[in-house]
Amino acid sequence: CPTGAIHRERKSGLVQINAPTCIGCKTCAESCPYDNIRMVQATNLQGRSKVDQASGLPILLASKCDLCQDRNGQPACQAACPHDALVRADLSDIGQVSQWAYRKAG
């Protein structure tokens, strides 16, 4: 990232994008080996799409899952999944991983 908008948190390991710093160059989206970063239309506080005044084209910014860091508890998609198909696990904790992998089918 030429502006340093994308970084990995030391403590959590979570990759985050600082939206105000993002210039929409697409470098991170094109370089992500997991294809997890998407370019999305920027919106204003009223939810309207931002448009480049010179070109008239929508302004795009990098976006990715942030695991609902602003929520207390688990990510919203995991909390809402009625089938227990989404789990956030620490892969270095083999006990946690095996407990989930070998859980009894409901």
Jmol script that loads the backbone (N, CA, C; Angstrom):
load data "model"
ATOM      1  N   CYS A   1       0.849  -1.187   0.000  1.00  0.00           N
ATOM      2  CA  CYS A   1       0.000   0.000   0.000  1.00  0.00           C
ATOM      3  C   CYS A   1       0.891   1.245   0.000  1.00  0.00           C
ATOM      4  N   PRO A   2       0.752   2.088  -0.982  1.00  0.00           N
ATOM      5  CA  PRO A   2       1.600   3.277  -1.035  1.00  0.00           C
ATOM      6  C   PRO A   2       1.322   4.285   0.080  1.00  0.00           C
ATOM      7  N   THR A   3       0.149   4.226   0.697  1.00  0.00           N
ATOM      8  CA  THR A   3      -0.176   5.187   1.757  1.00  0.00           C
ATOM      9  C   THR A   3      -0.109   4.570   3.148  1.00  0.00           C
ATOM     10  N   GLY A   4       0.082   3.251   3.231  1.00  0.00           N
ATOM     11  CA  GLY A   4       0.108   2.575   4.524  1.00  0.00           C
ATOM     12  C   GLY A   4      -1.281   2.362   5.101  1.00  0.00           C
ATOM     13  N   ALA A   5      -2.304   2.394   4.253  1.00  0.00           N
ATOM     14  CA  ALA A   5      -3.684   2.249   4.737  1.00  0.00           C
ATOM     15  C   ALA A   5      -3.989   0.843   5.222  1.00  0.00           C
ATOM     16  N   ILE A   6      -3.259  -0.145   4.754  1.00  0.00           N
ATOM     17  CA  ILE A   6      -3.520  -1.520   5.160  1.00  0.00           C
ATOM     18  C   ILE A   6      -2.375  -1.987   6.056  1.00  0.00           C
ATOM     19  N   HIS A   7      -2.739  -2.634   7.159  1.00  0.00           N
ATOM     20  CA  HIS A   7      -1.723  -3.094   8.090  1.00  0.00           C
ATOM     21  C   HIS A   7      -2.252  -4.275   8.903  1.00  0.00           C
ATOM     22  N   ARG A   8      -1.334  -4.991   9.531  1.00  0.00           N
ATOM     23  CA  ARG A   8      -1.707  -6.118  10.388  1.00  0.00           C
ATOM     24  C   ARG A   8      -1.522  -5.694  11.841  1.00  0.00           C
ATOM     25  N   GLU A   9      -2.561  -5.903  12.637  1.00  0.00           N
ATOM     26  CA  GLU A   9      -2.490  -5.621  14.069  1.00  0.00           C
ATOM     27  C   GLU A   9      -1.519  -6.601  14.718  1.00  0.00           C
ATOM     28  N   ARG A  10      -0.617  -6.097  15.511  1.00  0.00           N
ATOM     29  CA  ARG A  10       0.378  -6.973  16.154  1.00  0.00           C
ATOM     30  C   ARG A  10      -0.254  -7.972  17.101  1.00  0.00           C
ATOM     31  N   LYS A  11      -1.124  -7.499  17.950  1.00  0.00           N
ATOM     32  CA  LYS A  11      -1.688  -8.358  18.990  1.00  0.00           C
ATOM     33  C   LYS A  11      -2.655  -9.405  18.424  1.00  0.00           C
ATOM     34  N   SER A  12      -3.588  -8.983  17.577  1.00  0.00           N
ATOM     35  CA  SER A  12      -4.618  -9.896  17.084  1.00  0.00           C
ATOM     36  C   SER A  12      -4.253 -10.584  15.776  1.00  0.00           C
ATOM     37  N   GLY A  13      -3.346 -10.005  15.004  1.00  0.00           N
ATOM     38  CA  GLY A  13      -3.003 -10.556  13.690  1.00  0.00           C
ATOM     39  C   GLY A  13      -3.995 -10.167  12.609  1.00  0.00           C
ATOM     40  N   LEU A  14      -5.034  -9.428  12.973  1.00  0.00           N
ATOM     41  CA  LEU A  14      -6.068  -9.024  12.028  1.00  0.00           C
ATOM     42  C   LEU A  14      -5.532  -7.987  11.041  1.00  0.00           C
ATOM     43  N   VAL A  15      -5.779  -8.207   9.766  1.00  0.00           N
ATOM     44  CA  VAL A  15      -5.413  -7.236   8.738  1.00  0.00           C
ATOM     45  C   VAL A  15      -6.536  -6.208   8.676  1.00  0.00           C
ATOM     46  N   GLN A  16      -6.175  -4.939   8.793  1.00  0.00           N
ATOM     47  CA  GLN A  16      -7.168  -3.871   8.794  1.00  0.00           C
ATOM     48  C   GLN A  16      -6.854  -2.851   7.707  1.00  0.00           C
ATOM     49  N   ILE A  17      -7.890  -2.179   7.247  1.00  0.00           N
ATOM     50  CA  ILE A  17      -7.755  -1.106   6.257  1.00  0.00           C
ATOM     51  C   ILE A  17      -8.239   0.184   6.895  1.00  0.00           C
ATOM     52  N   ASN A  18      -7.397   1.185   6.890  1.00  0.00           N
ATOM     53  CA  ASN A  18      -7.752   2.501   7.403  1.00  0.00           C
ATOM     54  C   ASN A  18      -8.403   3.271   6.245  1.00  0.00           C
ATOM     55  N   ALA A  19      -9.730   3.279   6.208  1.00  0.00           N
ATOM     56  CA  ALA A  19     -10.466   3.858   5.075  1.00  0.00           C
ATOM     57  C   ALA A  19     -10.094   5.306   4.758  1.00  0.00           C
ATOM     58  N   PRO A  20      -9.922   6.191   5.747  1.00  0.00           N
ATOM     59  CA  PRO A  20      -9.578   7.573   5.404  1.00  0.00           C
ATOM     60  C   PRO A  20      -8.228   7.717   4.699  1.00  0.00           C
ATOM     61  N   THR A  21      -7.347   6.728   4.863  1.00  0.00           N
ATOM     62  CA  THR A  21      -6.035   6.785   4.234  1.00  0.00           C
ATOM     63  C   THR A  21      -6.024   6.131   2.856  1.00  0.00           C
ATOM     64  N   CYS A  22      -6.988   5.255   2.582  1.00  0.00           N
ATOM     65  CA  CYS A  22      -7.055   4.528   1.315  1.00  0.00           C
ATOM     66  C   CYS A  22      -7.296   5.502   0.160  1.00  0.00           C
ATOM     67  N   ILE A  23      -6.514   5.343  -0.919  1.00  0.00           N
ATOM     68  CA  ILE A  23      -6.673   6.183  -2.107  1.00  0.00           C
ATOM     69  C   ILE A  23      -7.330   5.427  -3.263  1.00  0.00           C
ATOM     70  N   GLY A  24      -7.698   4.172  -3.039  1.00  0.00           N
ATOM     71  CA  GLY A  24      -8.398   3.395  -4.060  1.00  0.00           C
ATOM     72  C   GLY A  24      -7.526   2.933  -5.214  1.00  0.00           C
ATOM     73  N   CYS A  25      -6.233   2.736  -4.973  1.00  0.00           N
ATOM     74  CA  CYS A  25      -5.316   2.359  -6.059  1.00  0.00           C
ATOM     75  C   CYS A  25      -5.436   0.897  -6.472  1.00  0.00           C
ATOM     76  N   LYS A  26      -6.089   0.064  -5.696  1.00  0.00           N
ATOM     77  CA  LYS A  26      -6.338  -1.358  -5.952  1.00  0.00           C
ATOM     78  C   LYS A  26      -5.124  -2.261  -5.744  1.00  0.00           C
ATOM     79  N   THR A  27      -4.001  -1.723  -5.308  1.00  0.00           N
ATOM     80  CA  THR A  27      -2.802  -2.538  -5.135  1.00  0.00           C
ATOM     81  C   THR A  27      -3.045  -3.694  -4.179  1.00  0.00           C
ATOM     82  N   CYS A  28      -3.690  -3.436  -3.049  1.00  0.00           N
ATOM     83  CA  CYS A  28      -3.930  -4.496  -2.069  1.00  0.00           C
ATOM     84  C   CYS A  28      -4.885  -5.554  -2.613  1.00  0.00           C
ATOM     85  N   ALA A  29      -5.943  -5.140  -3.295  1.00  0.00           N
ATOM     86  CA  ALA A  29      -6.926  -6.087  -3.842  1.00  0.00           C
ATOM     87  C   ALA A  29      -6.285  -6.979  -4.899  1.00  0.00           C
ATOM     88  N   GLU A  30      -5.419  -6.407  -5.712  1.00  0.00           N
ATOM     89  CA  GLU A  30      -4.769  -7.181  -6.761  1.00  0.00           C
ATOM     90  C   GLU A  30      -3.650  -8.064  -6.207  1.00  0.00           C
ATOM     91  N   SER A  31      -3.103  -7.711  -5.042  1.00  0.00           N
ATOM     92  CA  SER A  31      -1.980  -8.453  -4.468  1.00  0.00           C
ATOM     93  C   SER A  31      -2.384  -9.479  -3.426  1.00  0.00           C
ATOM     94  N   CYS A  32      -3.603  -9.413  -2.927  1.00  0.00           N
ATOM     95  CA  CYS A  32      -4.029 -10.313  -1.848  1.00  0.00           C
ATOM     96  C   CYS A  32      -4.038 -11.766  -2.345  1.00  0.00           C
ATOM     97  N   PRO A  33      -3.222 -12.641  -1.737  1.00  0.00           N
ATOM     98  CA  PRO A  33      -3.174 -14.033  -2.194  1.00  0.00           C
ATOM     99  C   PRO A  33      -4.443 -14.811  -1.872  1.00  0.00           C
ATOM    100  N   TYR A  34      -5.294 -14.272  -1.000  1.00  0.00           N
ATOM    101  CA  TYR A  34      -6.519 -14.954  -0.594  1.00  0.00           C
ATOM    102  C   TYR A  34      -7.753 -14.394  -1.290  1.00  0.00           C
ATOM    103  N   ASP A  35      -7.577 -13.354  -2.089  1.00  0.00           N
ATOM    104  CA  ASP A  35      -8.684 -12.708  -2.812  1.00  0.00           C
ATOM    105  C   ASP A  35      -9.758 -12.208  -1.846  1.00  0.00           C
ATOM    106  N   ASN A  36      -9.321 -11.683  -0.683  1.00  0.00           N
ATOM    107  CA  ASN A  36     -10.257 -11.238   0.349  1.00  0.00           C
ATOM    108  C   ASN A  36     -10.539  -9.746   0.321  1.00  0.00           C
ATOM    109  N   ILE A  37      -9.768  -8.984  -0.422  1.00  0.00           N
ATOM    110  CA  ILE A  37      -9.965  -7.537  -0.443  1.00  0.00           C
ATOM    111  C   ILE A  37     -10.748  -7.173  -1.696  1.00  0.00           C
ATOM    112  N   ARG A  38     -11.800  -6.419  -1.528  1.00  0.00           N
ATOM    113  CA  ARG A  38     -12.654  -5.990  -2.633  1.00  0.00           C
ATOM    114  C   ARG A  38     -12.658  -4.474  -2.720  1.00  0.00           C
ATOM    115  N   MET A  39     -12.864  -3.976  -3.902  1.00  0.00           N
ATOM    116  CA  MET A  39     -13.018  -2.545  -4.109  1.00  0.00           C
ATOM    117  C   MET A  39     -14.517  -2.264  -4.112  1.00  0.00           C
ATOM    118  N   VAL A  40     -14.943  -1.388  -3.215  1.00  0.00           N
ATOM    119  CA  VAL A  40     -16.369  -1.079  -3.077  1.00  0.00           C
ATOM    120  C   VAL A  40     -16.588   0.415  -3.219  1.00  0.00           C
ATOM    121  N   GLN A  41     -17.797   0.770  -3.608  1.00  0.00           N
ATOM    122  CA  GLN A  41     -18.136   2.188  -3.760  1.00  0.00           C
ATOM    123  C   GLN A  41     -18.117   2.895  -2.421  1.00  0.00           C
ATOM    124  N   ALA A  42     -17.415   4.005  -2.367  1.00  0.00           N
ATOM    125  CA  ALA A  42     -17.392   4.827  -1.160  1.00  0.00           C
ATOM    126  C   ALA A  42     -18.723   5.555  -1.032  1.00  0.00           C
ATOM    127  N   THR A  43     -19.177   5.726   0.199  1.00  0.00           N
ATOM    128  CA  THR A  43     -20.432   6.440   0.439  1.00  0.00           C
ATOM    129  C   THR A  43     -20.213   7.557   1.448  1.00  0.00           C
ATOM    130  N   ASN A  44     -21.102   8.532   1.398  1.00  0.00           N
ATOM    131  CA  ASN A  44     -21.034   9.626   2.371  1.00  0.00           C
ATOM    132  C   ASN A  44     -21.850   9.239   3.605  1.00  0.00           C
ATOM    133  N   LEU A  45     -21.964  10.145   4.562  1.00  0.00           N
ATOM    134  CA  LEU A  45     -22.678   9.844   5.804  1.00  0.00           C
ATOM    135  C   LEU A  45     -24.158   9.565   5.591  1.00  0.00           C
ATOM    136  N   GLN A  46     -24.709  10.038   4.493  1.00  0.00           N
ATOM    137  CA  GLN A  46     -26.123   9.787   4.182  1.00  0.00           C
ATOM    138  C   GLN A  46     -26.305   8.486   3.396  1.00  0.00           C
ATOM    139  N   GLY A  47     -25.189   7.777   3.105  1.00  0.00           N
ATOM    140  CA  GLY A  47     -25.270   6.516   2.373  1.00  0.00           C
ATOM    141  C   GLY A  47     -25.268   6.680   0.870  1.00  0.00           C
ATOM    142  N   ARG A  48     -25.067   7.889   0.376  1.00  0.00           N
ATOM    143  CA  ARG A  48     -25.029   8.114  -1.075  1.00  0.00           C
ATOM    144  C   ARG A  48     -23.626   7.851  -1.606  1.00  0.00           C
ATOM    145  N   SER A  49     -23.550   7.335  -2.819  1.00  0.00           N
ATOM    146  CA  SER A  49     -22.261   7.041  -3.436  1.00  0.00           C
ATOM    147  C   SER A  49     -21.473   8.308  -3.690  1.00  0.00           C
ATOM    148  N   LYS A  50     -20.175   8.249  -3.392  1.00  0.00           N
ATOM    149  CA  LYS A  50     -19.285   9.357  -3.700  1.00  0.00           C
ATOM    150  C   LYS A  50     -18.836   9.214  -5.146  1.00  0.00           C
ATOM    151  N   VAL A  51     -18.749  10.355  -5.844  1.00  0.00           N
ATOM    152  CA  VAL A  51     -18.390  10.354  -7.252  1.00  0.00           C
ATOM    153  C   VAL A  51     -17.223  11.315  -7.467  1.00  0.00           C
ATOM    154  N   ASP A  52     -16.278  10.879  -8.311  1.00  0.00           N
ATOM    155  CA  ASP A  52     -15.156  11.744  -8.667  1.00  0.00           C
ATOM    156  C   ASP A  52     -15.705  12.884  -9.528  1.00  0.00           C
ATOM    157  N   GLN A  53     -15.465  14.117  -9.112  1.00  0.00           N
ATOM    158  CA  GLN A  53     -16.044  15.264  -9.824  1.00  0.00           C
ATOM    159  C   GLN A  53     -15.463  15.425 -11.225  1.00  0.00           C
ATOM    160  N   ALA A  54     -14.214  15.073 -11.412  1.00  0.00           N
ATOM    161  CA  ALA A  54     -13.583  15.238 -12.725  1.00  0.00           C
ATOM    162  C   ALA A  54     -14.083  14.217 -13.739  1.00  0.00           C
ATOM    163  N   SER A  55     -14.187  12.951 -13.330  1.00  0.00           N
ATOM    164  CA  SER A  55     -14.560  11.897 -14.271  1.00  0.00           C
ATOM    165  C   SER A  55     -16.028  11.507 -14.211  1.00  0.00           C
ATOM    166  N   GLY A  56     -16.680  11.793 -13.088  1.00  0.00           N
ATOM    167  CA  GLY A  56     -18.074  11.382 -12.913  1.00  0.00           C
ATOM    168  C   GLY A  56     -18.213   9.920 -12.517  1.00  0.00           C
ATOM    169  N   LEU A  57     -17.080   9.232 -12.336  1.00  0.00           N
ATOM    170  CA  LEU A  57     -17.105   7.817 -11.966  1.00  0.00           C
ATOM    171  C   LEU A  57     -17.178   7.656 -10.453  1.00  0.00           C
ATOM    172  N   PRO A  58     -17.747   6.533  -9.994  1.00  0.00           N
ATOM    173  CA  PRO A  58     -17.813   6.289  -8.551  1.00  0.00           C
ATOM    174  C   PRO A  58     -16.406   6.145  -7.967  1.00  0.00           C
ATOM    175  N   ILE A  59     -16.240   6.598  -6.740  1.00  0.00           N
ATOM    176  CA  ILE A  59     -14.978   6.447  -6.034  1.00  0.00           C
ATOM    177  C   ILE A  59     -14.992   5.084  -5.355  1.00  0.00           C
ATOM    178  N   LEU A  60     -13.948   4.297  -5.594  1.00  0.00           N
ATOM    179  CA  LEU A  60     -13.836   2.966  -5.021  1.00  0.00           C
ATOM    180  C   LEU A  60     -12.752   2.955  -3.948  1.00  0.00           C
ATOM    181  N   LEU A  61     -13.019   2.229  -2.863  1.00  0.00           N
ATOM    182  CA  LEU A  61     -12.057   2.073  -1.777  1.00  0.00           C
ATOM    183  C   LEU A  61     -11.934   0.595  -1.427  1.00  0.00           C
ATOM    184  N   ALA A  62     -10.795   0.213  -0.864  1.00  0.00           N
ATOM    185  CA  ALA A  62     -10.565  -1.166  -0.462  1.00  0.00           C
ATOM    186  C   ALA A  62     -11.416  -1.501   0.765  1.00  0.00           C
ATOM    187  N   SER A  63     -11.920  -2.728   0.786  1.00  0.00           N
ATOM    188  CA  SER A  63     -12.730  -3.194   1.912  1.00  0.00           C
ATOM    189  C   SER A  63     -12.499  -4.688   2.105  1.00  0.00           C
ATOM    190  N   LYS A  64     -12.578  -5.123   3.361  1.00  0.00           N
ATOM    191  CA  LYS A  64     -12.468  -6.542   3.685  1.00  0.00           C
ATOM    192  C   LYS A  64     -13.174  -6.787   5.008  1.00  0.00           C
ATOM    193  N   CYS A  65     -13.391  -8.038   5.311  1.00  0.00           N
ATOM    194  CA  CYS A  65     -13.991  -8.391   6.591  1.00  0.00           C
ATOM    195  C   CYS A  65     -13.096  -7.910   7.712  1.00  0.00           C
ATOM    196  N   ASP A  66     -13.679  -7.233   8.692  1.00  0.00           N
ATOM    197  CA  ASP A  66     -12.913  -6.769   9.850  1.00  0.00           C
ATOM    198  C   ASP A  66     -13.310  -7.536  11.112  1.00  0.00           C
ATOM    199  N   LEU A  67     -14.010  -8.664  10.913  1.00  0.00           N
ATOM    200  CA  LEU A  67     -14.477  -9.510  12.015  1.00  0.00           C
ATOM    201  C   LEU A  67     -15.318  -8.743  13.024  1.00  0.00           C
ATOM    202  N   CYS A  68     -15.996  -7.708  12.539  1.00  0.00           N
ATOM    203  CA  CYS A  68     -16.893  -6.908  13.378  1.00  0.00           C
ATOM    204  C   CYS A  68     -16.177  -6.402  14.624  1.00  0.00           C
ATOM    205  N   GLN A  69     -15.005  -5.819  14.442  1.00  0.00           N
ATOM    206  CA  GLN A  69     -14.198  -5.342  15.560  1.00  0.00           C
ATOM    207  C   GLN A  69     -14.915  -4.306  16.412  1.00  0.00           C
ATOM    208  N   ASP A  70     -15.895  -3.618  15.840  1.00  0.00           N
ATOM    209  CA  ASP A  70     -16.624  -2.613  16.613  1.00  0.00           C
ATOM    210  C   ASP A  70     -17.759  -3.220  17.438  1.00  0.00           C
ATOM    211  N   ARG A  71     -18.002  -4.511  17.303  1.00  0.00           N
ATOM    212  CA  ARG A  71     -19.016  -5.219  18.084  1.00  0.00           C
ATOM    213  C   ARG A  71     -18.368  -5.909  19.262  1.00  0.00           C
ATOM    214  N   ASN A  72     -19.100  -6.109  20.292  1.00  0.00           N
ATOM    215  CA  ASN A  72     -18.626  -6.946  21.393  1.00  0.00           C
ATOM    216  C   ASN A  72     -19.044  -8.374  21.093  1.00  0.00           C
ATOM    217  N   GLY A  73     -18.113  -9.280  21.146  1.00  0.00           N
ATOM    218  CA  GLY A  73     -18.445 -10.675  20.886  1.00  0.00           C
ATOM    219  C   GLY A  73     -17.988 -11.120  19.521  1.00  0.00           C
ATOM    220  N   GLN A  74     -18.628 -12.147  19.009  1.00  0.00           N
ATOM    221  CA  GLN A  74     -18.216 -12.757  17.750  1.00  0.00           C
ATOM    222  C   GLN A  74     -18.699 -11.944  16.553  1.00  0.00           C
ATOM    223  N   PRO A  75     -18.120 -12.223  15.360  1.00  0.00           N
ATOM    224  CA  PRO A  75     -18.571 -11.534  14.148  1.00  0.00           C
ATOM    225  C   PRO A  75     -20.060 -11.768  13.893  1.00  0.00           C
ATOM    226  N   ALA A  76     -20.726 -10.792  13.304  1.00  0.00           N
ATOM    227  CA  ALA A  76     -22.173 -10.861  13.066  1.00  0.00           C
ATOM    228  C   ALA A  76     -22.556 -12.060  12.204  1.00  0.00           C
ATOM    229  N   CYS A  77     -21.758 -12.372  11.186  1.00  0.00           N
ATOM    230  CA  CYS A  77     -22.097 -13.508  10.323  1.00  0.00           C
ATOM    231  C   CYS A  77     -22.066 -14.817  11.106  1.00  0.00           C
ATOM    232  N   GLN A  78     -21.109 -14.943  12.011  1.00  0.00           N
ATOM    233  CA  GLN A  78     -21.015 -16.140  12.833  1.00  0.00           C
ATOM    234  C   GLN A  78     -22.184 -16.213  13.815  1.00  0.00           C
ATOM    235  N   ALA A  79     -22.523 -15.098  14.423  1.00  0.00           N
ATOM    236  CA  ALA A  79     -23.630 -15.071  15.382  1.00  0.00           C
ATOM    237  C   ALA A  79     -24.967 -15.365  14.702  1.00  0.00           C
ATOM    238  N   ALA A  80     -25.123 -14.944  13.448  1.00  0.00           N
ATOM    239  CA  ALA A  80     -26.403 -15.101  12.753  1.00  0.00           C
ATOM    240  C   ALA A  80     -26.549 -16.447  12.054  1.00  0.00           C
ATOM    241  N   CYS A  81     -25.476 -17.201  11.897  1.00  0.00           N
ATOM    242  CA  CYS A  81     -25.535 -18.455  11.144  1.00  0.00           C
ATOM    243  C   CYS A  81     -26.343 -19.501  11.918  1.00  0.00           C
ATOM    244  N   PRO A  82     -27.476 -19.947  11.357  1.00  0.00           N
ATOM    245  CA  PRO A  82     -28.323 -20.901  12.066  1.00  0.00           C
ATOM    246  C   PRO A  82     -27.790 -22.335  12.023  1.00  0.00           C
ATOM    247  N   HIS A  83     -26.727 -22.566  11.260  1.00  0.00           N
ATOM    248  CA  HIS A  83     -26.233 -23.932  11.071  1.00  0.00           C
ATOM    249  C   HIS A  83     -24.863 -24.173  11.693  1.00  0.00           C
ATOM    250  N   ASP A  84     -24.343 -23.208  12.438  1.00  0.00           N
ATOM    251  CA  ASP A  84     -23.031 -23.335  13.071  1.00  0.00           C
ATOM    252  C   ASP A  84     -21.945 -23.645  12.039  1.00  0.00           C
ATOM    253  N   ALA A  85     -22.096 -23.063  10.844  1.00  0.00           N
ATOM    254  CA  ALA A  85     -21.144 -23.314   9.760  1.00  0.00           C
ATOM    255  C   ALA A  85     -19.952 -22.366   9.798  1.00  0.00           C
ATOM    256  N   LEU A  86     -20.086 -21.272  10.502  1.00  0.00           N
ATOM    257  CA  LEU A  86     -19.000 -20.292  10.580  1.00  0.00           C
ATOM    258  C   LEU A  86     -18.406 -20.291  11.973  1.00  0.00           C
ATOM    259  N   VAL A  87     -17.097 -20.476  12.047  1.00  0.00           N
ATOM    260  CA  VAL A  87     -16.413 -20.489  13.328  1.00  0.00           C
ATOM    261  C   VAL A  87     -15.104 -19.738  13.180  1.00  0.00           C
ATOM    262  N   ARG A  88     -14.802 -18.898  14.136  1.00  0.00           N
ATOM    263  CA  ARG A  88     -13.500 -18.220  14.193  1.00  0.00           C
ATOM    264  C   ARG A  88     -12.686 -18.992  15.213  1.00  0.00           C
ATOM    265  N   ALA A  89     -11.589 -19.587  14.754  1.00  0.00           N
ATOM    266  CA  ALA A  89     -10.794 -20.429  15.635  1.00  0.00           C
ATOM    267  C   ALA A  89      -9.330 -20.034  15.559  1.00  0.00           C
ATOM    268  N   ASP A  90      -8.642 -20.214  16.663  1.00  0.00           N
ATOM    269  CA  ASP A  90      -7.200 -20.023  16.723  1.00  0.00           C
ATOM    270  C   ASP A  90      -6.574 -21.336  16.263  1.00  0.00           C
ATOM    271  N   LEU A  91      -6.023 -21.352  15.054  1.00  0.00           N
ATOM    272  CA  LEU A  91      -5.504 -22.595  14.488  1.00  0.00           C
ATOM    273  C   LEU A  91      -4.280 -23.117  15.238  1.00  0.00           C
ATOM    274  N   SER A  92      -3.671 -22.293  16.075  1.00  0.00           N
ATOM    275  CA  SER A  92      -2.543 -22.780  16.865  1.00  0.00           C
ATOM    276  C   SER A  92      -3.028 -23.542  18.102  1.00  0.00           C
ATOM    277  N   ASP A  93      -4.331 -23.481  18.401  1.00  0.00           N
ATOM    278  CA  ASP A  93      -4.907 -24.204  19.533  1.00  0.00           C
ATOM    279  C   ASP A  93      -5.595 -25.459  18.994  1.00  0.00           C
ATOM    280  N   ILE A  94      -4.844 -26.546  18.904  1.00  0.00           N
ATOM    281  CA  ILE A  94      -5.361 -27.780  18.306  1.00  0.00           C
ATOM    282  C   ILE A  94      -6.583 -28.314  19.042  1.00  0.00           C
ATOM    283  N   GLY A  95      -6.653 -28.081  20.338  1.00  0.00           N
ATOM    284  CA  GLY A  95      -7.816 -28.518  21.104  1.00  0.00           C
ATOM    285  C   GLY A  95      -9.081 -27.824  20.653  1.00  0.00           C
ATOM    286  N   GLN A  96      -8.993 -26.525  20.433  1.00  0.00           N
ATOM    287  CA  GLN A  96     -10.151 -25.754  19.983  1.00  0.00           C
ATOM    288  C   GLN A  96     -10.576 -26.200  18.583  1.00  0.00           C
ATOM    289  N   VAL A  97      -9.609 -26.413  17.716  1.00  0.00           N
ATOM    290  CA  VAL A  97      -9.908 -26.822  16.343  1.00  0.00           C
ATOM    291  C   VAL A  97     -10.528 -28.212  16.319  1.00  0.00           C
ATOM    292  N   SER A  98      -9.948 -29.161  17.045  1.00  0.00           N
ATOM    293  CA  SER A  98     -10.482 -30.521  17.025  1.00  0.00           C
ATOM    294  C   SER A  98     -11.855 -30.595  17.687  1.00  0.00           C
ATOM    295  N   GLN A  99     -12.067 -29.784  18.722  1.00  0.00           N
ATOM    296  CA  GLN A  99     -13.386 -29.762  19.369  1.00  0.00           C
ATOM    297  C   GLN A  99     -14.454 -29.356  18.364  1.00  0.00           C
ATOM    298  N   TRP A 100     -14.161 -28.348  17.549  1.00  0.00           N
ATOM    299  CA  TRP A 100     -15.135 -27.911  16.557  1.00  0.00           C
ATOM    300  C   TRP A 100     -15.266 -28.939  15.440  1.00  0.00           C
ATOM    301  N   ALA A 101     -14.134 -29.477  14.980  1.00  0.00           N
ATOM    302  CA  ALA A 101     -14.154 -30.406  13.855  1.00  0.00           C
ATOM    303  C   ALA A 101     -14.901 -31.709  14.173  1.00  0.00           C
ATOM    304  N   TYR A 102     -14.817 -32.147  15.423  1.00  0.00           N
ATOM    305  CA  TYR A 102     -15.420 -33.414  15.795  1.00  0.00           C
ATOM    306  C   TYR A 102     -16.694 -33.264  16.623  1.00  0.00           C
ATOM    307  N   ARG A 103     -17.327 -32.097  16.527  1.00  0.00           N
ATOM    308  CA  ARG A 103     -18.557 -31.887  17.289  1.00  0.00           C
ATOM    309  C   ARG A 103     -19.651 -32.819  16.755  1.00  0.00           C
ATOM    310  N   LYS A 104     -20.573 -33.139  17.608  1.00  0.00           N
ATOM    311  CA  LYS A 104     -21.671 -34.041  17.206  1.00  0.00           C
ATOM    312  C   LYS A 104     -22.607 -33.287  16.281  1.00  0.00           C
ATOM    313  N   ALA A 105     -23.039 -33.946  15.258  1.00  0.00           N
ATOM    314  CA  ALA A 105     -24.023 -33.363  14.339  1.00  0.00           C
ATOM    315  C   ALA A 105     -25.357 -33.283  15.066  1.00  0.00           C
ATOM    316  N   GLY A 106     -26.023 -32.119  14.913  1.00  0.00           N
ATOM    317  CA  GLY A 106     -27.264 -31.857  15.613  1.00  0.00           C
ATOM    318  C   GLY A 106     -28.339 -32.731  15.192  1.00  0.00           C
TER     319      GLY A 106
END
end "model"
wireframe off; spacefill off
backbone 0.3
color backbone group
